[in-house]
């Protein structure tokens, strides 16, 4: 069965915010980071088992994993593998308050 990517609405907002923040300071760097984020998300299909499980007692977050954007490891991708999809929920800078952000994460995704 073919695997595909599903993204939450929040992940789209996350990527736009990251791009805009970097673009104000360095437009070329913004393009490089955007390309790396998109490539890292797409690569999740081909790299089963990547990342590590997010430790949470919240049953909604069971199976949530986190991995970094390559080569910009300060950016993190939160996702879950399902039978025929990779569900991507957030892309954030690792310096953020991750515990609260993950606890409040929207778990609805849309197919690309």
N, CA, C and O atoms as a GROMACS GRO file, in nm:
protein
  448
    1UNK      N    1   0.084  -0.118   0.000
    1UNK     CA    2   0.000   0.000   0.000
    1UNK      C    3   0.088   0.125   0.000
    1UNK      O    4   0.189   0.131   0.071
    2UNK      N    5   0.050   0.222  -0.079
    2UNK     CA    6   0.128   0.346  -0.090
    2UNK      C    7   0.107   0.432   0.035
    2UNK      O    8  -0.006   0.451   0.081
    3UNK      N    9   0.216   0.481   0.087
    3UNK     CA   10   0.213   0.568   0.204
    3UNK      C   11   0.210   0.714   0.158
    3UNK      O   12   0.271   0.748   0.056
    4UNK      N   13   0.143   0.798   0.232
    4UNK     CA   14   0.136   0.939   0.197
    4UNK      C   15   0.151   1.024   0.323
    4UNK      O   16   0.146   0.973   0.435
    5UNK      N   17   0.168   1.154   0.303
    5UNK     CA   18   0.185   1.250   0.411
    5UNK      C   19   0.051   1.317   0.439
    5UNK      O   20  -0.021   1.354   0.346
    6UNK      N   21   0.019   1.331   0.567
    6UNK     CA   22  -0.095   1.411   0.611
    6UNK      C   23  -0.040   1.518   0.704
    6UNK      O   24   0.044   1.489   0.789
    7UNK      N   25  -0.087   1.642   0.688
    7UNK     CA   26  -0.039   1.752   0.772
    7UNK      C   27  -0.156   1.816   0.846
    7UNK      O   28  -0.267   1.827   0.793
    8UNK      N   29  -0.128   1.858   0.967
    8UNK     CA   30  -0.228   1.937   1.040
    8UNK      C   31  -0.227   2.079   0.984
    8UNK      O   32  -0.130   2.121   0.922
    9UNK      N   33  -0.334   2.152   1.008
    9UNK     CA   34  -0.336   2.293   0.969
    9UNK      C   35  -0.227   2.369   1.044
    9UNK      O   36  -0.168   2.463   0.990
   10UNK      N   37  -0.199   2.327   1.167
   10UNK     CA   38  -0.098   2.394   1.248
   10UNK      C   39   0.041   2.383   1.184
   10UNK      O   40   0.118   2.478   1.190
   11UNK      N   41   0.073   2.269   1.125
   11UNK     CA   42   0.206   2.253   1.066
   11UNK      C   43   0.225   2.351   0.950
   11UNK      O   44   0.336   2.402   0.928
   12UNK      N   45   0.120   2.376   0.877
   12UNK     CA   46   0.130   2.475   0.769
   12UNK      C   47   0.160   2.613   0.827
   12UNK      O   48   0.244   2.686   0.773
   13UNK      N   49   0.093   2.649   0.934
   13UNK     CA   50   0.118   2.778   1.001
   13UNK      C   51   0.259   2.783   1.058
   13UNK      O   52   0.325   2.887   1.052
   14UNK      N   53   0.304   2.671   1.115
   14UNK     CA   54   0.439   2.665   1.171
   14UNK      C   55   0.544   2.696   1.064
   14UNK      O   56   0.634   2.776   1.086
   15UNK      N   57   0.530   2.632   0.949
   15UNK     CA   58   0.629   2.649   0.842
   15UNK      C   59   0.629   2.792   0.789
   15UNK      O   60   0.735   2.849   0.764
   16UNK      N   61   0.512   2.850   0.773
   16UNK     CA   62   0.503   2.989   0.728
   16UNK      C   63   0.568   3.082   0.829
   16UNK      O   64   0.641   3.173   0.791
   17UNK      N   65   0.542   3.060   0.957
   17UNK     CA   66   0.600   3.146   1.062
   17UNK      C   67   0.752   3.135   1.065
   17UNK      O   68   0.822   3.235   1.080
   18UNK      N   69   0.804   3.013   1.051
   18UNK     CA   70   0.950   2.994   1.049
   18UNK      C   71   1.009   3.067   0.929
   18UNK      O   72   1.108   3.139   0.942
   19UNK      N   73   0.947   3.048   0.813
   19UNK     CA   74   0.997   3.112   0.691
   19UNK      C   75   0.997   3.265   0.705
   19UNK      O   76   1.097   3.330   0.674
   20UNK      N   77   0.886   3.320   0.751
   20UNK     CA   78   0.876   3.466   0.763
   20UNK      C   79   0.979   3.522   0.862
   20UNK      O   80   1.039   3.626   0.838
   21UNK      N   81   0.997   3.453   0.973
   21UNK     CA   82   1.093   3.498   1.074
   21UNK      C   83   1.234   3.505   1.016
   21UNK      O   84   1.305   3.604   1.033
   22UNK      N   85   1.273   3.398   0.947
   22UNK     CA   86   1.409   3.394   0.890
   22UNK      C   87   1.420   3.490   0.773
   22UNK      O   88   1.524   3.555   0.756
   23UNK      N   89   1.316   3.500   0.691
   23UNK     CA   90   1.319   3.586   0.572
   23UNK      C   91   1.348   3.731   0.606
   23UNK      O   92   1.419   3.800   0.533
   24UNK      N   93   1.292   3.779   0.718
   24UNK     CA   94   1.316   3.917   0.760
   24UNK      C   95   1.464   3.945   0.783
   24UNK      O   96   1.509   4.058   0.767
   25UNK      N   97   1.538   3.843   0.819
   25UNK     CA   98   1.680   3.858   0.850
   25UNK      C   99   1.771   3.817   0.735
   25UNK      O  100   1.878   3.875   0.714
   26UNK      N  101   1.725   3.713   0.658
   26UNK     CA  102   1.810   3.660   0.552
   26UNK      C  103   1.724   3.578   0.455
   26UNK      O  104   1.699   3.460   0.479
   27UNK      N  105   1.679   3.640   0.346
   27UNK     CA  106   1.591   3.570   0.251
   27UNK      C  107   1.649   3.440   0.196
   27UNK      O  108   1.575   3.342   0.179
   28UNK      N  109   1.778   3.437   0.166
   28UNK     CA  110   1.838   3.314   0.113
   28UNK      C  111   1.836   3.202   0.216
   28UNK      O  112   1.809   3.087   0.182
   29UNK      N  113   1.864   3.236   0.341
   29UNK     CA  114   1.859   3.135   0.447
   29UNK      C  115   1.716   3.083   0.465
   29UNK      O  116   1.696   2.964   0.491
   30UNK      N  117   1.618   3.170   0.451
   30UNK     CA  118   1.478   3.128   0.464
   30UNK      C  119   1.445   3.022   0.360
   30UNK      O  120   1.378   2.923   0.390
   31UNK      N  121   1.491   3.042   0.238
   31UNK     CA  122   1.468   2.944   0.132
   31UNK      C  123   1.535   2.810   0.165
   31UNK      O  124   1.476   2.704   0.145
   32UNK      N  125   1.658   2.816   0.214
   32UNK     CA  126   1.731   2.692   0.249
   32UNK      C  127   1.659   2.616   0.360
   32UNK      O  128   1.645   2.494   0.354
   33UNK      N  129   1.614   2.688   0.462
   33UNK     CA  130   1.544   2.622   0.574
   33UNK      C  131   1.412   2.564   0.526
   33UNK      O  132   1.378   2.451   0.561
   34UNK      N  133   1.336   2.640   0.446
   34UNK     CA  134   1.210   2.589   0.393
   34UNK      C  135   1.231   2.462   0.312
   34UNK      O  136   1.158   2.364   0.330
   35UNK      N  137   1.330   2.462   0.224
   35UNK     CA  138   1.360   2.343   0.144
   35UNK      C  139   1.397   2.225   0.232
   35UNK      O  140   1.354   2.112   0.207
   36UNK      N  141   1.476   2.250   0.336
   36UNK     CA  142   1.517   2.142   0.427
   36UNK      C  143   1.398   2.086   0.505
   36UNK      O  144   1.389   1.965   0.526
   37UNK      N  145   1.307   2.173   0.547
   37UNK     CA  146   1.188   2.126   0.618
   37UNK      C  147   1.105   2.036   0.528
   37UNK      O  148   1.067   1.926   0.568
   38UNK      N  149   1.079   2.083   0.406
   38UNK     CA  150   0.997   2.004   0.313
   38UNK      C  151   1.064   1.871   0.279
   38UNK      O  152   0.997   1.768   0.274
   39UNK      N  153   1.193   1.874   0.255
   39UNK     CA  154   1.265   1.750   0.224
   39UNK      C  155   1.262   1.655   0.344
   39UNK      O  156   1.244   1.534   0.326
   40UNK      N  157   1.279   1.707   0.464
   40UNK     CA  158   1.277   1.622   0.584
   40UNK      C  159   1.139   1.560   0.605
   40UNK      O  160   1.129   1.444   0.644
   41UNK      N  161   1.033   1.637   0.580
   41UNK     CA  162   0.898   1.582   0.595
   41UNK      C  163   0.876   1.472   0.493
   41UNK      O  164   0.828   1.364   0.528
   42UNK      N  165   0.911   1.496   0.367
   42UNK     CA  166   0.892   1.393   0.263
   42UNK      C  167   0.975   1.268   0.292
   42UNK      O  168   0.933   1.157   0.260
   43UNK      N  169   1.092   1.286   0.351
   43UNK     CA  170   1.180   1.172   0.377
   43UNK      C  171   1.124   1.079   0.486
   43UNK      O  172   1.170   0.965   0.499
   44UNK      N  173   1.027   1.126   0.562
   44UNK     CA  174   0.969   1.041   0.666
   44UNK      C  175   0.906   0.914   0.607
   44UNK      O  176   0.903   0.810   0.672
   45UNK      N  177   0.858   0.924   0.485
   45UNK     CA  178   0.798   0.808   0.418
   45UNK      C  179   0.903   0.699   0.395
   45UNK      O  180   0.873   0.581   0.408
   46UNK      N  181   1.024   0.740   0.360
   46UNK     CA  182   1.130   0.646   0.323
   46UNK      C  183   1.217   0.601   0.440
   46UNK      O  184   1.304   0.516   0.423
   47UNK      N  185   1.195   0.657   0.557
   47UNK     CA  186   1.280   0.625   0.671
   47UNK      C  187   1.198   0.578   0.791
   47UNK      O  188   1.192   0.646   0.893
   48UNK      N  189   1.134   0.463   0.779
   48UNK     CA  190   1.055   0.413   0.891
   48UNK      C  191   1.145   0.392   1.014
   48UNK      O  192   1.259   0.346   1.002
   49UNK      N  193   1.093   0.426   1.126
   49UNK     CA  194   1.168   0.409   1.249
   49UNK      C  195   1.252   0.529   1.289
   49UNK      O  196   1.312   0.529   1.396
   50UNK      N  197   1.257   0.634   1.205
   50UNK     CA  198   1.336   0.752   1.239
   50UNK      C  199   1.271   0.824   1.357
   50UNK      O  200   1.150   0.813   1.380
   51UNK      N  201   1.352   0.896   1.430
   51UNK     CA  202   1.303   0.976   1.542
   51UNK      C  203   1.293   0.896   1.670
   51UNK      O  204   1.325   0.777   1.675
   52UNK      N  205   1.247   0.964   1.773
   52UNK     CA  206   1.224   0.895   1.900
   52UNK      C  207   1.086   0.934   1.952
   52UNK      O  208   1.033   1.040   1.919
   53UNK      N  209   1.030   0.846   2.034
   53UNK     CA  210   0.896   0.868   2.086
   53UNK      C  211   0.896   0.981   2.187
   53UNK      O  212   0.987   0.993   2.270
   54UNK      N  213   0.792   1.065   2.179
   54UNK     CA  214   0.773   1.174   2.274
   54UNK      C  215   0.713   1.113   2.400
   54UNK      O  216   0.610   1.045   2.394
   55UNK      N  217   0.776   1.136   2.512
   55UNK     CA  218   0.732   1.080   2.639
   55UNK      C  219   0.617   1.162   2.695
   55UNK      O  220   0.636   1.277   2.735
   56UNK      N  221   0.498   1.102   2.699
   56UNK     CA  222   0.380   1.171   2.751
   56UNK      C  223   0.286   1.068   2.812
   56UNK      O  224   0.275   0.955   2.766
   57UNK      N  225   0.218   1.110   2.917
   57UNK     CA  226   0.117   1.023   2.978
   57UNK      C  227  -0.020   1.047   2.915
   57UNK      O  228  -0.116   0.975   2.946
   58UNK      N  229  -0.032   1.146   2.828
   58UNK     CA  230  -0.157   1.177   2.760
   58UNK      C  231  -0.184   1.070   2.654
   58UNK      O  232  -0.105   1.057   2.560
   59UNK      N  233  -0.293   0.995   2.665
   59UNK     CA  234  -0.319   0.889   2.567
   59UNK      C  235  -0.339   0.941   2.425
   59UNK      O  236  -0.318   0.867   2.329
   60UNK      N  237  -0.380   1.067   2.409
   60UNK     CA  238  -0.394   1.125   2.274
   60UNK      C  239  -0.261   1.129   2.201
   60UNK      O  240  -0.256   1.124   2.078
   61UNK      N  241  -0.151   1.138   2.277
   61UNK     CA  242  -0.019   1.155   2.218
   61UNK      C  243   0.057   1.024   2.202
   61UNK      O  244   0.175   1.024   2.168
   62UNK      N  245  -0.011   0.913   2.224
   62UNK     CA  246   0.054   0.784   2.207
   62UNK      C  247   0.103   0.768   2.063
   62UNK      O  248   0.029   0.792   1.968
   63UNK      N  249   0.227   0.729   2.050
   63UNK     CA  250   0.286   0.707   1.918
   63UNK      C  251   0.345   0.830   1.853
   63UNK      O  252   0.399   0.821   1.743
   64UNK      N  253   0.337   0.946   1.917
   64UNK     CA  254   0.396   1.068   1.862
   64UNK      C  255   0.547   1.057   1.870
   64UNK      O  256   0.603   1.022   1.974
   65UNK      N  257   0.612   1.087   1.758
   65UNK     CA  258   0.757   1.084   1.752
   65UNK      C  259   0.808   1.222   1.715
   65UNK      O  260   0.734   1.307   1.666
   66UNK      N  261   0.936   1.242   1.739
   66UNK     CA  262   0.999   1.369   1.705
   66UNK      C  263   1.133   1.340   1.638
   66UNK      O  264   1.207   1.250   1.678
   67UNK      N  265   1.162   1.417   1.535
   67UNK     CA  266   1.291   1.409   1.466
   67UNK      C  267   1.331   1.550   1.425
   67UNK      O  268   1.248   1.641   1.423
   68UNK      N  269   1.456   1.567   1.393
   68UNK     CA  270   1.502   1.700   1.356
   68UNK      C  271   1.506   1.717   1.204
   68UNK      O  272   1.512   1.620   1.128
   69UNK      N  273   1.502   1.844   1.164
   69UNK     CA  274   1.517   1.880   1.023
   69UNK      C  275   1.666   1.877   0.993
   69UNK      O  276   1.747   1.933   1.067
   70UNK      N  277   1.701   1.812   0.884
   70UNK     CA  278   1.842   1.806   0.846
   70UNK      C  279   1.872   1.909   0.738
   70UNK      O  280   1.795   1.917   0.642
   71UNK      N  281   1.975   1.987   0.748
   71UNK     CA  282   2.079   1.993   0.850
   71UNK      C  283   2.050   2.093   0.962
   71UNK      O  284   2.138   2.122   1.043
   72UNK      N  285   1.930   2.146   0.966
   72UNK     CA  286   1.894   2.248   1.065
   72UNK      C  287   1.830   2.182   1.186
   72UNK      O  288   1.709   2.189   1.206
   73UNK      N  289   1.912   2.117   1.266
   73UNK     CA  290   1.866   2.032   1.375
   73UNK      C  291   1.793   2.105   1.487
   73UNK      O  292   1.731   2.041   1.573
   74UNK      N  293   1.799   2.237   1.487
   74UNK     CA  294   1.727   2.311   1.590
   74UNK      C  295   1.576   2.310   1.563
   74UNK      O  296   1.497   2.342   1.652
   75UNK      N  297   1.536   2.273   1.441
   75UNK     CA  298   1.394   2.262   1.407
   75UNK      C  299   1.350   2.117   1.421
   75UNK      O  300   1.420   2.025   1.377
   76UNK      N  301   1.234   2.098   1.484
   76UNK     CA  302   1.185   1.964   1.515
   76UNK      C  303   1.052   1.937   1.445
   76UNK      O  304   0.968   2.026   1.432
   77UNK      N  305   1.035   1.814   1.400
   77UNK     CA  306   0.912   1.768   1.337
   77UNK      C  307   0.846   1.669   1.430
   77UNK      O  308   0.907   1.570   1.471
   78UNK      N  309   0.720   1.695   1.465
   78UNK     CA  310   0.641   1.603   1.547
   78UNK      C  311   0.544   1.529   1.455
   78UNK      O  312   0.469   1.592   1.380
   79UNK      N  313   0.547   1.397   1.461
   79UNK     CA  314   0.469   1.317   1.366
   79UNK      C  315   0.430   1.183   1.429
   79UNK      O  316   0.477   1.145   1.536
   80UNK      N  317   0.342   1.114   1.359
   80UNK     CA  318   0.302   0.978   1.398
   80UNK      C  319   0.288   0.895   1.272
   80UNK      O  320   0.237   0.943   1.170
   81UNK      N  321   0.332   0.772   1.279
   81UNK     CA  322   0.318   0.678   1.169
   81UNK      C  323   0.186   0.604   1.185
   81UNK      O  324   0.150   0.563   1.296
   82UNK      N  325   0.114   0.588   1.075
   82UNK     CA  326  -0.006   0.504   1.076
   82UNK      C  327   0.010   0.399   0.968
   82UNK      O  328   0.115   0.392   0.904
   83UNK      N  329  -0.091   0.320   0.947
   83UNK     CA  330  -0.081   0.208   0.854
   83UNK      C  331  -0.041   0.252   0.713
   83UNK      O  332   0.042   0.187   0.649
   84UNK      N  333  -0.098   0.362   0.664
   84UNK     CA  334  -0.067   0.403   0.527
   84UNK      C  335  -0.034   0.552   0.516
   84UNK      O  336  -0.041   0.610   0.407
   85UNK      N  337   0.002   0.615   0.629
   85UNK     CA  338   0.032   0.759   0.625
   85UNK      C  339   0.132   0.798   0.733
   85UNK      O  340   0.148   0.729   0.834
   86UNK      N  341   0.196   0.908   0.707
   86UNK     CA  342   0.274   0.977   0.809
   86UNK      C  343   0.196   1.103   0.840
   86UNK      O  344   0.172   1.186   0.752
   87UNK      N  345   0.156   1.118   0.965
   87UNK     CA  346   0.079   1.235   1.008
   87UNK      C  347   0.176   1.333   1.074
   87UNK      O  348   0.238   1.301   1.176
   88UNK      N  349   0.189   1.451   1.016
   88UNK     CA  350   0.280   1.553   1.068
   88UNK      C  351   0.195   1.658   1.140
   88UNK      O  352   0.101   1.713   1.082
   89UNK      N  353   0.229   1.683   1.267
   89UNK     CA  354   0.147   1.770   1.350
   89UNK      C  355   0.207   1.907   1.377
   89UNK      O  356   0.134   2.006   1.383
   90UNK      N  357   0.339   1.916   1.393
   90UNK     CA  358   0.405   2.043   1.422
   90UNK      C  359   0.546   2.043   1.364
   90UNK      O  360   0.609   1.938   1.352
   91UNK      N  361   0.594   2.161   1.328
   91UNK     CA  362   0.734   2.186   1.297
   91UNK      C  363   0.770   2.311   1.377
   91UNK      O  364   0.715   2.419   1.352
   92UNK      N  365   0.861   2.296   1.473
   92UNK     CA  366   0.890   2.407   1.565
   92UNK      C  367   1.039   2.415   1.594
   92UNK      O  368   1.114   2.320   1.574
   93UNK      N  369   1.079   2.531   1.643
   93UNK     CA  370   1.216   2.549   1.689
   93UNK      C  371   1.229   2.481   1.825
   93UNK      O  372   1.140   2.493   1.909
   94UNK      N  373   1.338   2.410   1.846
   94UNK     CA  374   1.358   2.334   1.969
   94UNK      C  375   1.371   2.418   2.094
   94UNK      O  376   1.364   2.363   2.204
   95UNK      N  377   1.390   2.549   2.081
   95UNK     CA  378   1.402   2.635   2.198
   95UNK      C  379   1.266   2.672   2.257
   95UNK      O  380   1.260   2.736   2.362
   96UNK      N  381   1.159   2.633   2.193
   96UNK     CA  382   1.025   2.665   2.242
   96UNK      C  383   0.991   2.578   2.364
   96UNK      O  384   1.061   2.481   2.393
   97UNK      N  385   0.885   2.614   2.433
   97UNK     CA  386   0.835   2.536   2.546
   97UNK      C  387   0.765   2.413   2.488
   97UNK      O  388   0.644   2.414   2.465
   98UNK      N  389   0.841   2.307   2.465
   98UNK     CA  390   0.792   2.192   2.390
   98UNK      C  391   0.683   2.114   2.463
   98UNK      O  392   0.586   2.071   2.400
   99UNK      N  393   0.696   2.094   2.592
   99UNK     CA  394   0.597   2.014   2.665
   99UNK      C  395   0.458   2.074   2.651
   99UNK      O  396   0.363   2.004   2.619
  100UNK      N  397   0.446   2.204   2.677
  100UNK     CA  398   0.315   2.269   2.667
  100UNK      C  399   0.265   2.268   2.522
  100UNK      O  400   0.148   2.242   2.498
  101UNK      N  401   0.354   2.294   2.428
  101UNK     CA  402   0.317   2.299   2.288
  101UNK      C  403   0.265   2.163   2.240
  101UNK      O  404   0.166   2.156   2.167
  102UNK      N  405   0.331   2.057   2.280
  102UNK     CA  406   0.288   1.923   2.238
  102UNK      C  407   0.157   1.886   2.306
  102UNK      O  408   0.069   1.827   2.243
  103UNK      N  409   0.143   1.920   2.434
  103UNK     CA  410   0.018   1.890   2.504
  103UNK      C  411  -0.103   1.957   2.439
  103UNK      O  412  -0.213   1.903   2.443
  104UNK      N  413  -0.082   2.073   2.378
  104UNK     CA  414  -0.191   2.148   2.315
  104UNK      C  415  -0.201   2.121   2.164
  104UNK      O  416  -0.278   2.188   2.095
  105UNK      N  417  -0.126   2.026   2.115
  105UNK     CA  418  -0.117   2.000   1.972
  105UNK      C  419  -0.250   1.951   1.915
  105UNK      O  420  -0.317   1.866   1.975
  106UNK      N  421  -0.287   2.005   1.800
  106UNK     CA  422  -0.405   1.961   1.726
  106UNK      C  423  -0.368   1.832   1.652
  106UNK      O  424  -0.266   1.827   1.583
  107UNK      N  425  -0.451   1.730   1.665
  107UNK     CA  426  -0.417   1.601   1.606
  107UNK      C  427  -0.502   1.568   1.481
  107UNK      O  428  -0.512   1.452   1.442
  108UNK      N  429  -0.561   1.668   1.422
  108UNK     CA  430  -0.635   1.651   1.298
  108UNK      C  431  -0.542   1.680   1.181
  108UNK      O  432  -0.472   1.781   1.182
  109UNK      N  433  -0.541   1.592   1.080
  109UNK     CA  434  -0.453   1.612   0.965
  109UNK      C  435  -0.534   1.604   0.836
  109UNK      O  436  -0.646   1.552   0.834
  110UNK      N  437  -0.474   1.655   0.729
  110UNK     CA  438  -0.534   1.650   0.596
  110UNK      C  439  -0.436   1.585   0.500
  110UNK      O  440  -0.315   1.608   0.510
  111UNK      N  441  -0.487   1.505   0.409
  111UNK     CA  442  -0.401   1.440   0.311
  111UNK      C  443  -0.351   1.541   0.209
  111UNK      O  444  -0.424   1.630   0.166
  112UNK      N  445  -0.225   1.524   0.170
  112UNK     CA  446  -0.167   1.611   0.066
  112UNK      C  447  -0.203   1.560  -0.070
  112UNK      O  448  -0.164   1.619  -0.171
   0.00000   0.00000   0.00000
